[in-house]
Amino acid sequence: AGYGGLGGMGGYGGNMGAGMGAGGQTTTVHLHIPSSSVGAVIGKQGSNIQQVRQLSGARVRIDLETDEGGKEQTVEITGSTDQIQVAQTLIQNCISSGLQGRPTY
């Protein structure tokens, strides 16, 4: 519930895994997200992060260590350029969905 926007990305699934293991070029990108948004990215019982992995075809790992101020955590995304772009979009959608309905202080 509340994550209907993620379903629209299904069209990207046509080449899932195409860049991985098939001799394709893989890249790793580090995305910094607010520590307060990690729960929204992971989702209930890991459902959101699993969906990001499946839809994008990328390998996604959240570093549980925070930065020095404890305000950000790093998400490591590995895959083709297209897979990384889809994963980043899906993660941003998770963060946006997680912020809706939450009081701002």
BELJO-V946090 format. One record per pair of residues at least 24 apart in sequence whose ideal C-beta (glycine too) atoms are under 6 Angstrom apart, sorted by the first residue. I is the first residue (numbers start at 0). GAP is how many residues later the second one is. If there is no record, write none. Layout:
[[I GAP] [I GAP]]
//
This chain:
[[1 95] [2 94] [4 88] [5 45] [5 87] [8 46] [11 74] [12 42] [15 41] [16 40] [18 60] [18 61] [23 56] [25 52] [25 53] [27 50] [28 48] [28 55] [29 44] [29 46] [30 44] [31 40] [31 42] [32 42] [34 31] [34 36] [34 38] [36 58] [36 61] [37 35] [39 54] [39 55] [39 58] [40 50] [40 53] [47 46] [51 35] [51 38] [55 27] [55 30] [55 31] [56 26] [57 25] [57 26] [57 29] [59 27]]
//
